[in-house]
Amino acid sequence: MVTGFPCPLAKGADSFPAQSKPPIGDIVVGLEIGTSKVCAAVAERLPDGTVKLLGIGQAPSRGVRKGEIVDCETAGKCVREALIDAEAKSDVMIGNVHLAVTGRRIRPQIENSIRCLNELGMVFDGFYPHYFSQKTRVLFIGREARGIESFNNLEVLYPAYREGKRIGDQHLNANNFHSRMMYVAYGIVNEMPVSQDMSEASKTALWKKIPYASEIGDTFGEPNGLSFAFMNIAKLSNESENWQSDWGVINSAHQLSSQGRTFNQEEVAILEPHIVITMNLEDKIASLGELSPIHSSPFARSFWLNSGGHRSLLIDTFHFTAPGKGDIEDFYVPICEAIRHSAARLNGLNRRIRAQ
């Protein structure tokens, strides 16, 4: 019987060199849209009440006249350029900003500025509080957001996990997508593995030790609670009424992230996960970095992933909303088996290196 599965790439394990990052506190981003330039300042609120400046991004301002945004699309491109520059200089994923518009007509234009930014329709992703202090950092990657156009993915979901316990009109425990992320991450972080050769009764008994998603949510994002990171390949929300993926948008996002700068790789590298769990991304996983196969089964594929120098374990599974799939046999067991295979492969490699 498997008694524990510390992540093969987690800190302290016999593993590749770790790229460690100190826990990030309360991040504040100020965005100023001026007539001549757009500035984005990233700062961290420290426990003693002081603020530490982490980086400033800038871009020439276009589409703005006397403090008024007159061309939303052009101004939006300038904002994105400034935010990208700020992310690079501060090493922080930006999720939301405090907006200022300079010039003589400041107040009348604030609402218009916010409206124009929202018209871009982007959905931001990133990490929940205390993600970087998790014993094993887990990053989930999906295809696209749904029903939250122009919102911050994490800002919408964090209060839903903690307080509302509802995703749309569904209770958190009944929403397969979000509850499965919480169950899988909880089991991994708390070293609660199951294996294929265990009896059904043993698998079920161990699975039942994982609290309901609503209970996990009570302390989600707290120092002693669960946390994880989340990102989508497409940064736009699917607002259609049917539940088919918008592969046109997903494919375009995949292509854009692989031309010139490799944005998906950069996002993974900044988040520094130990384990990346992707949801039936097919060939799109190639945009995340260099892949070296480890193991494959009808339920999951596993790879070593190198994202711009950061190494992690990638497990590609069914999509978490896939109909007719069971929590244990179709998701949790294959993920645990993939982690076990990766640990065995890494231990074998280390033994061969030591024997040379």
C-alpha positions as CSV (number, residue, x, y, z in Angstrom):
1,M,0.0,0.0,0.0
2,V,1.3,3.5,-0.8
3,T,1.7,5.5,2.3
4,G,2.7,8.9,0.9
5,F,3.8,10.6,-2.2
6,P,5.8,13.7,-1.6
7,C,6.0,15.5,-4.9
8,P,9.2,14.4,-6.8
9,L,10.0,18.0,-7.6
10,A,9.0,19.6,-4.3
11,K,11.5,21.3,-2.1
12,G,13.6,18.9,-0.1
13,A,13.0,15.9,-2.4
14,D,15.7,14.2,-4.4
15,S,15.0,16.2,-7.5
16,F,16.0,18.7,-10.1
17,P,17.3,22.0,-8.6
18,A,14.4,23.9,-7.2
19,Q,13.7,27.5,-8.2
20,S,12.3,28.9,-4.9
21,K,10.3,32.1,-4.6
22,P,9.4,33.7,-1.2
23,P,5.7,33.9,-0.4
24,I,4.2,37.0,-1.9
25,G,2.0,39.2,0.4
26,D,-0.7,41.7,-0.6
27,I,0.1,42.9,-4.1
28,V,-1.2,46.3,-5.2
29,V,-1.0,47.5,-8.8
30,G,-1.6,51.1,-9.8
31,L,-2.4,51.9,-13.4
32,E,-2.2,55.5,-14.7
33,I,-3.4,56.2,-18.2
34,G,-1.9,59.6,-19.1
35,T,-1.9,61.6,-22.3
36,S,1.8,60.8,-23.0
37,K,2.3,57.5,-21.4
38,V,0.7,54.6,-19.5
39,C,2.4,53.5,-16.2
40,A,1.8,50.4,-14.1
41,A,3.4,50.3,-10.7
42,V,3.5,47.0,-8.8
43,A,4.0,47.1,-5.0
44,E,3.7,44.8,-2.0
45,R,2.1,45.7,1.3
46,L,4.3,44.5,4.0
47,P,3.1,43.2,7.5
48,D,4.5,46.4,9.2
49,G,2.2,48.6,7.0
50,T,4.9,49.8,4.7
51,V,4.9,49.4,0.9
52,K,7.7,47.9,-1.1
53,L,7.9,48.9,-4.8
54,L,8.5,45.8,-7.0
55,G,8.6,47.3,-10.5
56,I,7.2,49.9,-12.9
57,G,6.1,49.1,-16.4
58,Q,5.6,51.8,-19.0
59,A,4.3,52.2,-22.6
60,P,3.6,55.2,-24.8
61,S,0.0,56.4,-24.6
62,R,-2.1,56.4,-27.6
63,G,-5.9,56.7,-28.0
64,V,-6.0,59.3,-25.1
65,R,-6.6,63.0,-25.5
66,K,-6.6,65.4,-22.5
67,G,-7.3,62.6,-20.0
68,E,-10.1,61.2,-22.1
69,I,-9.9,57.7,-23.7
70,V,-11.1,58.4,-27.3
71,D,-10.0,55.1,-28.8
72,C,-10.7,52.1,-26.6
73,E,-8.9,49.5,-28.7
74,T,-5.7,51.5,-29.1
75,A,-5.6,52.6,-25.5
76,G,-6.2,49.0,-24.5
77,K,-3.2,47.8,-26.4
78,C,-1.1,50.4,-24.6
79,V,-2.4,49.2,-21.2
80,R,-1.5,45.6,-22.1
81,E,2.0,46.7,-23.1
82,A,2.5,48.5,-19.8
83,L,1.1,45.6,-17.7
84,I,3.3,43.1,-19.5
85,D,6.3,45.3,-18.9
86,A,5.3,45.6,-15.2
87,E,5.0,41.9,-14.8
88,A,8.4,41.3,-16.3
89,K,10.1,43.9,-14.0
90,S,8.3,42.8,-10.8
91,D,8.1,39.0,-11.4
92,V,4.4,39.2,-10.4
93,M,1.3,38.0,-12.2
94,I,-1.1,41.0,-12.4
95,G,-4.7,40.2,-11.7
96,N,-6.4,43.6,-10.9
97,V,-5.4,47.2,-10.8
98,H,-6.2,50.5,-9.2
99,L,-6.9,52.9,-12.1
100,A,-6.1,56.6,-12.5
101,V,-6.7,58.8,-15.5
102,T,-4.8,62.1,-15.5
103,G,-5.7,65.4,-17.2
104,R,-8.2,68.2,-16.7
105,R,-11.2,65.9,-17.3
106,I,-10.3,63.2,-14.8
107,R,-13.5,62.5,-13.0
108,P,-16.0,62.5,-15.9
109,Q,-13.7,60.0,-17.7
110,I,-13.1,57.4,-15.1
111,E,-16.2,55.4,-15.8
112,N,-15.5,55.6,-19.5
113,S,-12.0,54.3,-18.9
114,I,-13.2,51.4,-16.9
115,R,-15.8,50.6,-19.6
116,C,-13.2,50.6,-22.3
117,L,-10.9,48.3,-20.4
118,N,-13.8,45.9,-19.8
119,E,-14.6,46.0,-23.5
120,L,-11.3,44.2,-24.1
121,G,-13.1,41.2,-22.5
122,M,-9.9,39.7,-21.1
123,V,-10.1,37.3,-18.1
124,F,-7.1,37.4,-15.9
125,D,-5.7,34.3,-14.1
126,G,-3.0,33.7,-11.5
127,F,-2.6,32.3,-8.0
128,Y,-4.7,32.4,-4.8
129,P,-3.3,33.7,-1.5
130,H,-0.5,31.7,0.1
131,Y,0.1,29.6,-3.0
132,F,3.8,30.0,-2.8
133,S,3.9,28.8,0.8
134,Q,2.2,25.4,-0.1
135,K,4.3,22.3,0.5
136,T,3.5,21.2,-3.0
137,R,2.5,23.9,-5.4
138,V,-0.2,22.7,-7.8
139,L,-1.1,24.6,-11.0
140,F,-4.3,23.7,-12.9
141,I,-4.6,24.7,-16.6
142,G,-7.8,24.7,-18.5
143,R,-8.9,25.8,-21.9
144,E,-11.0,28.9,-21.4
145,A,-13.1,30.7,-18.8
146,R,-16.9,30.7,-19.0
147,G,-19.4,33.4,-18.1
148,I,-17.0,35.9,-16.5
149,E,-16.0,38.1,-19.5
150,S,-14.0,41.2,-18.4
151,F,-13.6,39.9,-14.8
152,N,-10.6,38.7,-12.8
153,N,-11.0,34.9,-12.6
154,L,-9.5,34.7,-9.1
155,E,-11.5,37.7,-7.8
156,V,-14.7,36.0,-8.8
157,L,-13.9,32.5,-7.6
158,Y,-12.1,33.3,-4.3
159,P,-15.2,34.7,-2.5
160,A,-17.2,31.9,-4.1
161,Y,-14.9,29.3,-2.5
162,R,-14.7,31.1,0.8
163,E,-18.1,32.5,1.5
164,G,-20.8,32.1,-1.2
165,K,-20.1,28.3,-1.8
166,R,-21.8,28.7,-5.2
167,I,-20.6,28.7,-8.7
168,G,-23.4,30.3,-10.7
169,D,-26.6,28.5,-9.7
170,Q,-24.7,25.4,-8.5
171,H,-23.5,24.6,-5.0
172,L,-19.7,24.3,-4.9
173,N,-19.9,20.6,-4.0
174,A,-22.0,19.9,-7.0
175,N,-19.8,21.7,-9.5
176,N,-17.4,19.1,-10.9
177,F,-14.9,21.5,-12.3
178,H,-14.1,23.4,-9.1
179,S,-14.8,20.7,-6.5
180,R,-12.4,18.3,-8.3
181,M,-9.6,20.9,-8.4
182,M,-10.0,21.3,-4.6
183,Y,-10.2,17.6,-3.9
184,V,-7.2,16.7,-6.1
185,A,-5.1,19.6,-4.8
186,Y,-6.0,18.8,-1.2
187,G,-5.0,15.1,-1.6
188,I,-1.7,16.0,-3.2
189,V,-0.7,18.7,-0.8
190,N,-1.6,16.5,2.2
191,E,0.0,13.4,0.8
192,M,-3.1,11.2,0.6
193,P,-2.4,9.0,-2.4
194,V,-4.3,6.0,-3.8
195,S,-2.9,3.3,-6.1
196,Q,-4.4,1.2,-8.8
197,D,-3.7,-2.0,-6.9
198,M,-5.6,-0.9,-3.8
199,S,-9.0,-2.5,-3.2
200,E,-12.0,-0.4,-4.1
201,A,-13.0,-0.2,-0.5
202,S,-9.5,1.2,0.4
203,K,-9.6,3.8,-2.4
204,T,-13.1,4.9,-1.4
205,A,-12.1,5.1,2.3
206,L,-9.1,7.3,1.6
207,W,-11.0,9.5,-0.8
208,K,-13.7,10.1,1.9
209,K,-11.0,11.5,4.2
210,I,-10.7,14.5,1.9
211,P,-13.2,17.1,3.2
212,Y,-16.0,18.4,1.0
213,A,-15.1,21.3,-1.2
214,S,-17.3,23.7,0.9
215,E,-15.3,22.7,4.0
216,I,-11.9,23.2,2.2
217,G,-13.2,26.6,1.1
218,D,-13.6,27.7,4.8
219,T,-9.8,28.1,5.1
220,F,-9.0,28.3,1.4
221,G,-6.2,30.8,0.8
222,E,-5.3,31.1,4.5
223,P,-1.8,30.4,5.9
224,N,-2.8,27.0,7.1
225,G,-5.3,26.3,4.3
226,L,-5.2,25.0,0.8
227,S,-4.2,27.2,-2.2
228,F,-3.4,26.6,-5.8
229,A,-2.8,28.5,-9.1
230,F,-5.0,28.4,-12.1
231,M,-4.7,29.6,-15.7
232,N,-6.4,29.1,-19.1
233,I,-4.9,28.8,-22.5
234,A,-7.4,31.4,-23.9
235,K,-7.6,34.6,-21.9
236,L,-11.2,35.4,-23.2
237,S,-14.4,34.1,-21.7
238,N,-16.7,31.8,-23.6
239,E,-20.1,33.5,-23.3
240,S,-22.0,31.1,-25.5
241,E,-25.1,29.4,-24.1
242,N,-23.9,25.9,-25.1
243,W,-21.1,24.2,-23.3
244,Q,-18.9,23.3,-26.3
245,S,-15.4,24.8,-26.2
246,D,-14.7,27.6,-28.5
247,W,-11.7,26.0,-30.3
248,G,-11.3,28.9,-32.7
249,V,-10.4,31.2,-29.8
250,I,-8.4,28.5,-28.0
251,N,-6.4,27.7,-31.1
252,S,-5.7,31.4,-31.8
253,A,-4.6,31.9,-28.2
254,H,-2.3,28.9,-28.5
255,Q,-0.7,30.2,-31.7
256,L,-0.2,33.7,-30.2
257,S,1.4,32.3,-27.1
258,S,4.0,30.5,-29.2
259,Q,5.0,33.3,-31.6
260,G,7.8,35.5,-30.5
261,R,7.5,35.6,-26.7
262,T,6.2,32.3,-25.2
263,F,3.6,33.7,-22.9
264,N,2.2,30.5,-21.6
265,Q,5.7,29.2,-20.7
266,E,6.5,32.5,-19.0
267,E,3.3,32.3,-16.9
268,V,4.2,28.7,-15.8
269,A,7.7,29.8,-15.0
270,I,6.6,32.7,-12.9
271,L,4.1,30.5,-10.9
272,E,6.8,27.9,-10.3
273,P,4.5,24.9,-9.7
274,H,5.8,21.5,-8.7
275,I,2.9,19.8,-10.4
276,V,0.9,21.0,-13.4
277,I,-2.4,19.4,-14.1
278,T,-3.9,20.1,-17.5
279,M,-7.4,19.2,-18.6
280,N,-7.4,17.5,-22.0
281,L,-5.4,20.2,-23.7
282,E,-4.3,17.8,-26.5
283,D,-1.4,19.3,-28.5
284,K,-1.9,22.6,-26.7
285,I,0.4,21.4,-23.9
286,A,3.3,22.1,-26.2
287,S,2.8,25.8,-25.6
288,L,3.7,25.3,-21.9
289,G,7.3,24.3,-22.5
290,E,9.6,21.4,-23.5
291,L,8.0,18.0,-22.8
292,S,9.7,14.7,-22.0
293,P,7.3,11.7,-21.7
294,I,7.2,9.7,-18.5
295,H,4.1,7.5,-18.6
296,S,0.8,7.1,-20.5
297,S,-2.5,5.4,-19.7
298,P,-6.0,5.6,-21.0
299,F,-6.7,8.1,-18.2
300,A,-3.7,10.4,-18.0
301,R,-0.4,11.2,-19.6
302,S,2.6,12.5,-17.7
303,F,5.7,14.5,-18.7
304,W,8.6,16.3,-17.3
305,L,7.9,20.0,-18.3
306,N,10.6,22.6,-18.7
307,S,9.1,26.0,-18.9
308,G,11.9,28.5,-19.5
309,G,14.2,26.7,-17.1
310,H,11.6,25.9,-14.5
311,R,11.0,22.1,-14.3
312,S,7.8,20.5,-13.1
313,L,5.7,17.4,-13.5
314,L,2.9,17.8,-16.0
315,I,-0.2,15.5,-15.9
316,D,-2.7,15.7,-18.7
317,T,-6.1,14.3,-17.7
318,F,-9.7,14.3,-18.9
319,H,-11.4,17.7,-18.6
320,F,-12.7,18.1,-15.1
321,T,-16.3,18.6,-16.5
322,A,-16.1,15.5,-18.7
323,P,-19.5,13.7,-18.5
324,G,-19.8,10.2,-17.0
325,K,-16.4,10.3,-15.3
326,G,-15.9,9.3,-11.7
327,D,-13.9,11.3,-9.1
328,I,-11.7,8.4,-8.0
329,E,-11.1,6.0,-10.9
330,D,-11.0,8.6,-13.7
331,F,-9.2,11.4,-12.0
332,Y,-7.7,10.9,-8.6
333,V,-6.2,7.4,-9.1
334,P,-4.6,8.2,-12.5
335,I,-3.1,11.5,-11.1
336,C,-1.7,9.6,-8.1
337,E,-0.3,6.9,-10.4
338,A,1.3,9.5,-12.6
339,I,3.0,11.1,-9.6
340,R,4.2,7.6,-8.5
341,H,5.6,6.8,-11.9
342,S,7.5,10.2,-12.0
343,A,9.0,9.6,-8.6
344,A,10.1,6.1,-9.6
345,R,11.6,7.4,-12.8
346,L,13.5,10.2,-11.1
347,N,14.8,7.9,-8.4
348,G,16.0,5.5,-11.0
349,L,17.8,8.3,-12.9
350,N,19.4,9.5,-9.7
351,R,20.7,6.0,-8.9
352,R,22.2,5.7,-12.3
353,I,23.9,9.0,-12.0
354,R,25.3,8.1,-8.6
355,A,26.6,4.8,-10.0
356,Q,28.5,6.5,-12.8
